[in-house]
Amino acid sequence: MKQLIKLEYGFGGRIRGKTWAKVVEHVDTSKTNGFAFEGDFVKLNQLIEIEVPCWLLKFSDEGSVKYHEPVVALYRVNENGKLEEKLRAEGRDWALQLRDRVAELINKEEKVNPLANYSDEELLAEIKRRELI
């Protein structure tokens, strides 16, 4: 099911660099930077339509001109499109702070195959109906 949501820029501080968000589908624990978080980027500060429930990771480089650091948060978006912050990290080592904890949350969710709801007989009958065997 899809829902419309809007993610605002930043976390309330002065934005001094990059700001982005992505739907995280998997975490590669062999990587030590932001590339460990696999998924599609989404736009900020405008309505987006995403499949729910899902996990969103939001990044913002915030602070003063001289002293700024990344702030990153992981959100769970429920079926109603409500965002619930689950984890937050600050600092240049944010990816390592979050990687293993995010992997526990996201990678443990089993992707349920929609065909699992059908019996073997029903699946075979459909395959035969389509003349695939």
Phi, psi and omega in degrees: 000140181256149178225153173267130176222164176226122176259124179280156174295142168064189183233017178109347177268180177282124180281126184241358182202221183292150171214131183203169176212153177212152172278118183267123181254337182201153176238123177269103186285358176275350180259151185245012181228193183297341178290351176292335184265103187266136179159183183265140175288149176234159182280150178255155174064028173203160180295136173230154177249119181229155176286130180241153358286156179204175177246132178241137175246125181242134183237139175210132176269113189229158176134201179277173179300317183278322184239094177229146181218157177292144169236129185225139178224146174255129179242146170257125177258119183274183184298337180269001181084010179277136179264133176235119180289127181255319182219154177214145177219150177228143178116167184290342178264026184304322184296317179288329177297322187262332192312303186290324179291321178292321178300319178300318182287314189274313185290338180282341179290117181281129176283114182275125177287128181298339179284348181295342180281351182256147178285164178300321181296318179295320179293316178297319179298320179292321178297317178294320179299324179277359180057042178272342173226000000 
